[in-house]
Amino acid sequence: MNRSISRIAAVSFFSVLFLGVGLSACSSSKTREPSKLVSVDEKLSVTSIWSTSVGKSDTFIMRPVVAGDYIYTSAGNGLITKIDVLSGKKVWEVRAPADLSSGPGSDGNVIVVGTAKGLVFAFNSQGEKIWEETVGSEVLTEPLVLGGVAIIRTIDNRFFGLDAKTGKRRWTYIRPQTALALRTSFAMVPVAADAFVTGFSGGKIGVMGLTSGNVLWEASLAYPKGFSEIERMTDVAARPTLIGRRLCAVAFQGRIGCGDLNTGNFIWTKDFSSYTGTAQSQEFVFAADEKSHLVAYRADDGVEVWRNETMTWRDLGEPLAAGRLLVMGDKQGYLHFLEQSSGKAIARIRVDSSAINAAPIVANGLLIVQSRSGSLAAYKPN
């Protein structure tokens, strides 16, 4: 397939996918009708603590980041906000010189954001711009700021290690492109003081060194299948999760599995397809497939424990496992609380009427969530 045609196909397909329309349902809008909300056995009360507006995400997924006692958010119109976790009070708001396409990355000292035109901006903890850099391609993945290095990942599979204080380029890693790939954020998760784990297109996942950009190990979670380029597209784009040395991840049109962080060897894998990611507890790993069917597997051996199909086509967002709860949003702005052991819904609240794509964050005893329309809200489950 001609590369330029492939690239157009990837963008067109993901434009549909990004709105929550999976491959299996593109032919009929009727099959995409979200299921009606079922009644909930209210075993949990959820108290609203504070709420504020931080700007719309537009067509991008804007994940907030917590550093110390503060939350940092970004918006499509360039707005960057620092917020006190406990009170919800805005410490400052600044506007980047251009519209933004990524959530922020921060270590509490430096806040870094990216744009669809390949610009990267950095601000200090007082909200003052300290540098900008050009990386030449769309930045949809929120930067990772760790150990004095800002890691930038672009849509064309390039990684840049920039000095967090100056923006000076320390290293560049260029990865070969597949014919098609999802046009989305490919999450980067710290695994040590000097390394991070991330997924790649083609069904692979790996650990990269922070100071050098070298790939320390790489493993295949899923393998391309089918005849067309769209059928063979299998990307580990969603955020991998860690508990100790146990690494769990899921691929779009591929597999879900758990393995050893140190070696990259997967202990078990199951056929599965998701672009929203996994959540883990000590016992289970959870994921929602493209139909928003939520599944729990036993983390040690991959045995399916339960399956919840009551939220079909509600386009569930990235899940969070916290305590005994499993929490995730949907495209209508509802936040769902389920028992990890049974998959039964025990509470539901509505943040607003827009989609909640990113996983909630736990900070200082609060559950914090950001919606697509820019509501940032904190709740306390009781």
C-alpha positions in Angstrom: 0.0 0.0 0.0 1.2 3.5 -0.9 2.5 5.1 2.3 0.7 8.4 1.7 -2.5 6.5 1.2 -1.9 4.5 4.3 -1.3 7.6 6.4 -4.6 9.1 5.1 -6.4 5.9 5.9 -5.0 5.8 9.4 -6.1 9.4 10.1 -9.5 8.8 8.6 -10.0 5.6 10.5 -8.9 7.0 13.8 -11.1 10.1 13.4 -14.0 7.6 13.5 -12.4 5.5 16.3 -11.7 8.6 18.3 -15.4 9.4 18.4 -16.0 5.9 19.8 -16.8 4.1 16.6 -15.0 0.8 16.4 -14.2 -1.3 13.3 -16.9 -3.8 14.1 -19.7 -1.1 14.1 -18.8 1.3 11.3 -21.5 0.0 9.1 -24.5 0.8 11.2 -25.2 3.6 13.6 -28.1 1.6 15.2 -25.7 -1.0 16.5 -23.8 1.8 18.3 -26.8 3.0 20.4 -25.5 3.1 24.0 -27.2 0.8 26.4 -29.6 2.3 28.8 -28.4 2.8 32.4 -29.3 -0.1 34.6 -30.4 0.4 38.2 -27.6 0.5 40.7 -27.5 -1.2 44.1 -26.3 1.9 46.0 -23.8 0.3 48.4 -21.5 3.3 48.1 -22.1 7.0 48.6 -19.9 9.5 46.6 -19.5 13.0 47.9 -18.7 15.9 45.6 -15.8 17.9 47.2 -15.1 20.6 44.5 -15.5 21.3 40.8 -13.9 23.8 38.5 -13.5 24.5 34.7 -10.2 24.1 33.1 -11.0 24.3 29.3 -12.2 22.0 26.7 -10.1 19.1 25.3 -11.4 19.6 21.8 -10.6 16.4 19.8 -7.8 15.3 22.1 -7.5 13.3 25.3 -6.2 15.7 28.0 -5.1 13.7 31.1 -4.4 15.8 34.2 -1.3 15.1 36.2 -0.7 15.3 39.9 2.7 16.5 41.3 2.9 17.0 45.0 -0.1 18.8 46.3 -1.1 20.2 42.9 -2.9 19.2 39.7 -1.8 20.4 36.3 -4.3 20.5 33.4 -4.2 21.6 29.8 -6.9 22.5 27.3 -7.2 22.6 23.5 -7.1 26.4 23.4 -3.7 26.5 25.1 -4.9 27.1 28.7 -2.7 25.5 31.4 -3.9 25.5 35.0 -2.4 24.7 38.3 -4.9 23.7 41.0 -4.6 22.9 44.7 -5.7 19.2 45.2 -7.5 19.6 48.5 -9.4 22.9 47.8 -9.8 22.9 44.0 -8.6 26.5 44.1 -6.7 27.7 41.0 -3.2 28.8 41.8 -2.6 30.2 38.3 -3.7 30.0 34.7 -1.5 30.7 31.8 -2.0 30.4 28.0 0.6 28.7 25.8 1.6 30.5 22.6 -0.4 27.9 20.6 -3.3 25.5 20.8 -2.4 22.3 22.6 -2.9 18.6 21.6 -1.5 16.9 24.7 -2.1 16.7 28.4 0.7 18.1 30.5 3.7 16.3 32.0 5.2 17.5 35.2 7.6 16.7 38.0 6.3 19.6 40.1 9.1 21.9 39.0 8.6 21.9 35.2 5.3 21.6 33.2 5.6 20.5 29.6 3.0 20.4 26.9 2.9 19.8 23.1 1.0 20.9 20.0 -0.3 19.4 16.8 2.3 21.4 14.9 5.2 19.8 16.8 5.9 22.6 19.2 6.8 21.9 22.8 6.5 24.5 25.6 7.8 24.3 29.2 6.7 26.4 32.2 8.1 26.6 35.7 6.0 26.0 38.8 5.1 29.8 38.9 3.5 29.5 35.4 6.4 31.3 33.6 7.4 30.0 30.2 11.0 28.9 30.4 11.7 27.3 26.9 10.1 26.1 23.7 11.4 23.5 21.2 10.4 22.1 17.9 10.1 18.4 17.3 8.6 18.4 13.8 5.5 16.3 14.2 2.2 16.1 16.2 2.5 15.6 20.0 -0.5 13.7 21.1 1.2 11.8 24.0 1.5 13.8 27.3 5.2 14.4 27.9 7.0 12.5 30.7 9.1 14.6 33.0 11.4 12.5 35.1 14.9 12.8 36.5 15.6 16.2 34.9 14.6 14.9 31.4 11.4 15.7 29.4 10.5 12.8 27.1 8.5 13.9 24.1 6.9 11.3 21.8 5.6 12.3 18.4 2.9 10.7 16.2 5.5 9.4 13.8 7.3 7.2 16.3 10.1 9.5 17.3 11.2 10.0 20.9 13.1 13.1 22.2 14.9 13.4 25.5 15.1 17.1 26.3 16.7 18.8 29.2 13.8 19.7 31.5 15.4 23.0 32.5 16.6 24.3 29.2 14.9 22.2 26.4 18.3 21.3 25.0 18.1 18.0 23.1 20.0 15.1 24.8 19.0 12.2 22.6 16.6 11.1 19.8 15.3 7.7 19.1 13.5 7.0 15.8 11.4 3.9 15.5 10.3 2.4 12.2 6.7 3.1 11.3 4.1 0.5 10.5 1.8 1.1 7.5 -1.1 2.1 9.8 -1.3 3.2 13.4 -3.8 4.7 15.7 -3.7 8.5 15.8 -3.8 8.7 19.6 -1.7 9.1 22.7 0.8 6.2 23.3 1.3 6.4 27.0 4.7 6.4 28.7 4.8 5.2 32.3 7.8 5.5 34.7 9.1 2.1 36.0 12.2 3.3 37.8 14.2 6.5 38.3 15.9 6.0 35.0 13.4 4.0 32.8 9.9 4.0 31.4 7.6 1.5 29.7 5.6 2.3 26.6 3.7 0.5 23.9 4.4 0.6 20.2 2.5 0.0 17.0 2.7 -3.6 15.7 1.7 -5.1 19.0 4.9 -4.5 20.8 5.8 -3.1 24.2 9.2 -2.2 25.7 11.2 -0.4 28.4 13.4 2.5 27.4 16.2 4.2 29.3 15.7 7.7 30.4 19.2 9.1 30.0 20.0 7.4 26.7 16.8 6.6 24.9 18.0 3.0 24.4 15.4 0.2 24.3 16.3 -2.0 27.2 13.9 -4.7 26.2 11.1 -5.2 23.7 8.5 -7.9 23.5 5.5 -8.8 21.4 2.1 -8.8 23.1 0.1 -9.2 20.0 0.7 -10.1 16.3 -0.9 -8.6 13.2 -3.5 -10.7 11.7 -5.7 -10.4 8.5 -5.2 -9.4 4.9 -5.8 -5.6 4.8 -3.7 -3.0 6.5 -6.6 -2.0 8.8 -7.2 -5.6 9.8 -3.4 -6.0 10.6 -3.3 -2.8 12.7 -2.5 -3.8 16.3 -1.1 -1.1 18.6 -0.3 -1.1 22.3 -1.4 2.5 22.7 -3.2 2.4 26.0 -1.4 2.9 29.3 0.4 -0.2 30.7 -0.2 -0.8 34.4 2.3 -2.1 37.1 2.0 -3.7 40.5 5.5 -4.6 41.7 7.2 -6.5 38.8 3.8 -7.5 37.2 3.3 -5.6 34.0 -0.1 -5.8 32.3 -1.1 -4.3 28.9 -3.6 -4.6 26.1 -3.4 -4.1 22.4 -6.0 -2.8 19.9 -7.1 -5.7 17.7 -4.7 -7.9 19.6 -4.3 -9.4 23.1 -4.4 -8.6 26.8 -1.7 -10.1 29.0 0.5 -9.8 32.1 4.2 -10.6 32.5 7.5 -9.8 34.2 8.6 -6.1 34.0 12.3 -7.1 34.3 12.4 -9.5 31.4 9.4 -8.7 29.2 8.2 -12.3 29.3 4.4 -12.6 29.3 3.0 -15.2 31.7 -0.3 -15.3 29.9 -2.2 -13.6 27.1 -5.8 -13.7 25.9 -7.3 -12.5 22.6 -8.8 -9.0 23.3 -9.1 -5.6 21.7 -9.0 -2.3 23.6 -7.7 1.2 23.1 -8.6 2.4 26.7 -6.1 0.2 28.7 -6.0 -1.9 31.8 -6.3 -1.5 35.5 -4.9 -3.7 38.1 -5.5 -4.8 41.7 -3.5 -7.4 43.6 -5.8 -10.2 42.4 -7.2 -9.0 39.1 -6.6 -7.1 35.8 -9.5 -5.3 34.2 -10.2 -4.0 30.7 -13.1 -2.8 28.6 -13.2 -4.0 24.9 -14.4 -1.9 22.0 -18.1 -2.7 22.8 -17.6 -1.5 26.4 -17.9 -5.0 27.7 -15.9 -5.0 30.9 -13.9 -8.1 31.8 -11.9 -9.1 34.9 -9.1 -11.7 34.6 -7.2 -13.3 37.4 -3.9 -11.5 37.2 -1.7 -14.5 38.0 -3.0 -16.8 35.2 -5.5 -15.0 33.0 -8.6 -17.0 34.0 -11.7 -14.9 33.4 -13.4 -14.1 36.7 -16.4 -12.0 35.5 -17.8 -10.1 32.6 -20.1 -7.1 32.7 -22.0 -6.4 29.4 -24.5 -3.9 30.9 -22.7 -0.8 29.5 -22.5 -1.9 25.8 -21.5 1.0 23.5 -21.3 3.5 26.3 -17.6 4.0 25.2 -16.1 3.4 28.6 -12.9 5.4 29.3 -9.6 4.3 30.9 -10.3 2.4 34.1 -8.9 2.9 37.6 -8.6 0.2 40.3 -8.5 1.8 43.7 -9.1 0.0 47.0 -12.0 -2.4 46.4 -13.4 -0.2 43.6 -13.2 -0.2 39.8 -14.0 3.3 38.4 -14.3 4.6 34.8 -16.3 7.2 32.9 -18.3 7.0 29.8 -19.2 9.2 26.8 -22.2 10.7 28.4 -20.2 12.0 31.4 -21.2 9.3 33.9 -18.7 8.0 36.4 -19.3 4.3 37.2 -18.2 2.6 40.4 -18.1 -1.2 40.4 -17.0 -3.9 42.9 -13.8 -5.4 41.8 -14.7 -8.9 43.1 -18.1 -9.1 41.2 -18.2 -6.5 38.5 -21.5 -5.2 40.0 -22.2 -1.5 39.9 -22.6 0.0 43.4 -22.7 3.8 42.6 -23.0 6.2 39.7 -22.6 9.9 39.4 -22.7 12.4 36.5 -19.8 14.8 36.1 -21.3 16.6 33.1 -22.7 15.6 29.7 -19.4 15.2 27.9 -17.1 12.1 27.6 -14.7 11.1 30.3 -11.8 9.4 28.5 -8.9 9.5 30.9 -8.8 7.4 34.1 -9.6 9.2 37.3 -6.7 10.1 39.6 -6.4 9.3 43.3 -4.7 12.2 45.2 -4.8 13.1 48.9 -7.7 10.8 49.4 -9.8 12.3 46.6 -10.9 10.9 43.3 -10.3 13.5 40.6 -11.6 13.3 37.0 -11.5 15.6 34.0 -14.2 15.6 31.3 -13.9 16.4 27.6 -15.8 19.7 28.1 -13.3 20.8 30.7 -14.9 20.0 34.1 -12.3 19.0 36.7 -14.0 17.5 39.7 -13.0 15.9 43.0 -15.1 13.3 44.8 -14.8 11.3 48.0 -16.2 7.7 48.0 -17.6 6.8 51.4 
